[in-house]
Amino acid sequence: MHPVLDARLQAVLELIQAEVHADIGSDHAHLPIRLLREGRVRRAVVVELHPGPLAQARRHVVRSGLEGKVEVREGNGFAPLHPGEVDSASLTGMGTGTIVGVLERAGKRLPPTLVLQPNDSPRSIRQWALRHGYHLTAERLTPGYWAYPVLKLERRTGSDPAYGGVPERAALRYGPHLLRQGGALLRGQVQDDLVRLTPLAAPGRNAESELATAQEALAFLDNPT
C-alpha cells in the first residue's frame, strides 16, 4: 500500500524528518504510512479519537504491512503519548482554534518539533509559538479548495529570527517566510483580503485593522527589505 497524498499533506510530509513521529487526528493514517515508506521516520504513532477513523487507520496500517513500525492509539490529542516518547508530531486538517487547544492541553507531552496544517488563518498558531518557545523554521502555502498553510515549529531558545525585518502584524497574519518568498499564491491571498476588507473598513471596526495589515503585507511584497 502506497497512499497518494494531496498537495497539502505532501507539503506536510516534506517538512518531517524524525526518529519517532506522532500524527495526531490521523484519520486514514496515510501520512505516517508514507513517512515510513520514504524513510522520513523510523517509527510512527497514530492517534485518533473517533471510532470510524480509528478503525480505518488500523485497517490501512494492516494493509500496509507496517504493523511493527506504526502503533495506532485511541485518544484525544497528545493524551495517549508519554512525555519524550516522540521527536515530532503533526496535526492536519483542523481549525486553528482546535489545533491551539490541543497544543495548550499537551503540556510535557509536546515534542520539540511540530508540523501543523490548519484549515484557516494560522495567526493564533504563530502567536502560540512565540509565547511557548517554538521558532517558525519553515512555511508552505499549498493550493486546494483554498490556500492551505503549513508551518514547521521547533523548540529553541531566544527570540525567533523569522520575524526580523518583516512587519509584525503582516508576519503574524500571512507568515514571515511566506512574505519573504513572495509567491503568487500568497500575493493572491493578500489581494483578495484587500478587495474583501476595503468596503467593510471603518474607524474602530476590526476590518480597519485587518485592512491595514493586508496593506502592510502588499507593501512588503512590492518592496521587500
C-alpha positions as CSV (number, residue, x, y, z in Angstrom):
1,M,0.0,0.0,0.0
2,H,1.5,3.4,-1.1
3,P,-1.2,6.0,-0.4
4,V,-1.4,9.1,-2.6
5,L,-1.3,12.4,-0.7
6,D,-3.0,15.6,-1.8
7,A,-0.9,18.8,-2.1
8,R,-1.4,19.9,1.5
9,L,-0.4,16.6,3.0
10,Q,2.5,16.3,0.6
11,A,3.8,19.6,1.9
12,V,3.4,18.4,5.4
13,L,5.4,15.2,4.6
14,E,8.2,17.2,3.1
15,L,8.8,19.1,6.4
16,I,9.0,15.9,8.5
17,Q,12.2,14.1,9.3
18,A,12.4,12.3,12.7
19,E,13.1,9.1,14.5
20,V,9.7,8.8,16.1
21,H,6.7,10.8,14.8
22,A,3.1,11.1,16.0
23,D,0.3,12.0,13.7
24,I,-2.5,13.4,15.9
25,G,-6.0,13.1,14.5
26,S,-4.6,11.0,11.7
27,D,-7.9,9.9,10.2
28,H,-6.8,7.4,7.5
29,A,-3.1,7.0,8.6
30,H,-2.0,7.8,5.0
31,L,0.6,10.4,6.1
32,P,2.5,8.2,8.6
33,I,2.5,5.3,6.2
34,R,4.1,7.4,3.5
35,L,6.6,8.8,6.0
36,L,7.7,5.3,6.8
37,R,7.7,4.2,3.1
38,E,10.0,7.2,2.3
39,G,12.3,6.7,5.2
40,R,11.5,10.0,6.8
41,V,10.7,8.4,10.1
42,R,11.8,5.1,11.7
43,R,8.6,4.6,13.8
44,A,5.2,6.3,13.9
45,V,2.3,6.6,16.4
46,V,-1.1,7.3,15.1
47,V,-3.6,9.0,17.5
48,E,-7.3,9.1,16.6
49,L,-10.3,9.9,18.8
50,H,-13.3,8.9,16.8
51,P,-14.3,5.2,16.3
52,G,-14.8,5.3,12.5
53,P,-11.4,6.9,11.6
54,L,-9.7,4.9,14.3
55,A,-10.9,1.6,12.6
56,Q,-10.0,3.0,9.2
57,A,-6.4,3.9,10.4
58,R,-6.0,0.4,11.8
59,R,-7.1,-1.3,8.6
60,H,-4.8,0.8,6.5
61,V,-1.8,0.1,8.7
62,V,-2.5,-3.7,8.5
63,R,-2.8,-3.5,4.7
64,S,0.5,-1.6,4.5
65,G,2.3,-4.4,6.3
66,L,3.8,-1.8,8.7
67,E,2.2,-3.0,12.0
68,G,5.7,-3.4,13.5
69,K,6.5,0.3,12.9
70,V,3.2,2.0,13.3
71,E,1.1,1.9,16.5
72,V,-2.4,3.1,16.4
73,R,-3.8,4.5,19.7
74,E,-7.2,5.7,20.6
75,G,-7.3,9.1,22.5
76,N,-7.6,12.8,22.4
77,G,-4.7,14.9,21.2
78,F,-1.4,14.1,22.9
79,A,-3.0,12.3,25.9
80,P,-2.1,8.8,24.6
81,L,1.6,9.7,24.4
82,H,4.2,9.7,27.1
83,P,6.5,12.8,27.7
84,G,9.6,12.4,25.5
85,E,8.2,9.5,23.5
86,V,8.1,11.2,20.1
87,D,10.5,13.6,18.4
88,S,7.9,15.3,16.3
89,A,4.2,15.5,15.7
90,S,1.8,16.6,13.0
91,L,-1.8,18.0,13.2
92,T,-3.5,18.5,9.9
93,G,-6.9,19.3,8.5
94,M,-8.2,21.0,11.7
95,G,-9.3,24.6,12.5
96,T,-6.6,26.8,14.0
97,G,-8.6,27.1,17.3
98,T,-8.7,23.3,17.6
99,I,-5.0,23.0,17.0
100,V,-4.1,25.6,19.5
101,G,-6.4,23.9,22.1
102,V,-4.7,20.6,21.5
103,L,-1.3,22.2,21.9
104,E,-2.3,24.0,25.1
105,R,-3.5,20.8,26.7
106,A,-0.5,18.7,25.7
107,G,1.8,20.0,28.5
108,K,5.0,18.0,28.8
109,R,3.9,15.6,26.1
110,L,4.7,18.2,23.4
111,P,7.7,17.2,21.2
112,P,10.4,19.5,20.2
113,T,9.2,19.7,16.6
114,L,5.7,20.3,15.2
115,V,4.3,20.4,11.7
116,L,0.9,21.9,11.5
117,Q,-1.6,22.4,8.7
118,P,-4.7,24.4,9.8
119,N,-7.7,25.0,7.6
120,D,-7.9,28.7,8.4
121,S,-5.7,31.6,9.3
122,P,-2.7,30.4,11.3
123,R,-2.1,33.7,13.1
124,S,-3.0,32.3,16.5
125,I,-0.7,29.4,16.0
126,R,2.2,31.8,15.3
127,Q,1.3,33.7,18.4
128,W,1.2,30.5,20.4
129,A,4.6,29.5,19.1
130,L,6.1,32.9,20.2
131,R,4.7,32.5,23.7
132,H,5.9,28.9,24.1
133,G,9.4,29.0,22.8
134,Y,8.9,27.5,19.4
135,H,10.6,29.1,16.4
136,L,8.8,29.2,13.0
137,T,11.5,27.5,10.9
138,A,9.6,26.8,7.7
139,E,6.3,27.6,6.0
140,R,4.5,26.5,2.9
141,L,1.3,27.6,1.2
142,T,-0.4,24.9,-1.0
143,P,-3.3,25.2,-3.4
144,G,-6.5,23.3,-2.8
145,Y,-10.1,24.2,-2.0
146,W,-8.4,27.3,-0.6
147,A,-4.7,28.1,0.1
148,Y,-3.6,25.8,2.9
149,P,-0.8,27.0,5.2
150,V,1.7,24.5,6.6
151,L,4.0,25.5,9.4
152,K,7.0,23.9,11.0
153,L,7.8,24.8,14.6
154,E,10.9,23.9,16.5
155,R,11.6,24.4,20.2
156,R,14.5,26.8,20.5
157,T,15.8,29.5,22.9
158,G,15.8,33.2,22.3
159,S,13.7,35.3,20.0
160,D,12.5,33.9,16.7
161,P,14.7,35.3,13.9
162,A,12.0,34.5,11.4
163,Y,10.2,37.8,12.3
164,G,13.2,40.1,11.9
165,G,12.8,42.7,9.2
166,V,9.2,41.9,8.5
167,P,6.2,44.0,9.6
168,E,4.9,42.2,12.7
169,R,1.2,42.3,12.0
170,A,1.6,41.2,8.5
171,A,4.1,38.5,9.5
172,L,1.6,37.1,12.1
173,R,-1.3,37.1,9.7
174,Y,0.5,35.9,6.5
175,G,3.7,34.4,7.6
176,P,7.2,35.9,7.7
177,H,8.8,33.2,5.5
178,L,5.9,33.3,3.0
179,L,6.2,37.1,2.8
180,R,9.9,36.8,2.0
181,Q,9.2,34.1,-0.6
182,G,6.6,36.4,-2.2
183,G,4.8,33.6,-4.1
184,A,1.8,34.1,-6.4
185,L,-0.5,32.2,-4.1
186,L,0.2,34.5,-1.1
187,R,0.0,37.6,-3.2
188,G,-3.4,36.5,-4.4
189,Q,-4.5,35.9,-0.8
190,V,-3.4,39.4,0.2
191,Q,-5.1,41.0,-2.8
192,D,-8.3,39.0,-2.1
193,D,-8.2,40.4,1.5
194,L,-7.8,43.9,0.2
195,V,-10.9,43.6,-2.0
196,R,-13.0,41.9,0.7
197,L,-12.0,44.3,3.5
198,T,-12.0,47.7,1.8
199,P,-15.8,48.2,1.8
200,L,-16.0,46.9,5.4
201,A,-13.3,49.1,6.9
202,A,-14.4,52.0,9.1
203,P,-12.8,53.7,12.1
204,G,-12.9,51.4,15.2
205,R,-14.0,48.3,13.3
206,N,-11.9,45.2,13.2
207,A,-12.0,45.3,9.4
208,E,-10.0,48.6,9.5
209,S,-7.1,46.9,11.4
210,E,-7.3,43.8,9.1
211,L,-7.2,46.1,6.0
212,A,-4.1,47.9,7.4
213,T,-2.4,44.5,7.9
214,A,-3.2,43.5,4.3
215,Q,-1.8,46.8,3.1
216,E,1.4,46.3,5.1
217,A,1.8,42.9,3.6
218,L,1.3,44.1,0.0
219,A,3.8,47.0,0.5
220,F,6.4,44.4,1.8
221,L,5.7,42.1,-1.2
222,D,6.1,45.0,-3.6
223,N,9.3,46.3,-1.8
224,P,10.9,43.5,0.3
225,T,13.7,44.7,2.6
